[in-house]
Amino acid sequence: MTPAAFDFACPLTWLRCGIAAVWLVFGGLFKALGALPRHRRIIARVVGEARAGPVLRLVATGEVSFGLWMLYGRALVPCVALQSVALVAMNALELRFARDLLLSPRAMLVANATLLAAAWTVALAGSS
């Protein structure tokens, strides 16, 4: 199966690239490269300090994978379904165990709902 074409005249292509960029920045830069140490502290609060490093790497790998999958542009409905499950789970854990470490819980929820709405828009447009 070949990757979806990048038709930059189509707004959905730009939206797909933007969604991919969010996942790549959060997973690659903020988590894998440690640009925002607060992310490790949040994970440590949820899983404990001893497991924080390996879990952070696992989360980073998952997020980067979502970004690459969005860029690939195929099977986007399952991709976005997994993104939805992951974001809901991460948000629930963060709100339950690390609310005080979040910059703005409400803004996080709004931003993530917006990201998922955009991702579903792209995925469902490509599946019709």
PyMOL commands that set and color helices and strands:
alter all, ss='L'
color gray80, all
select helices_A, chain A and resi 11-32+38-47+49-72+76-97+99-101+105-127
alter helices_A, ss='H'
color red, helices_A
deselect
rebuild
show_as cartoon
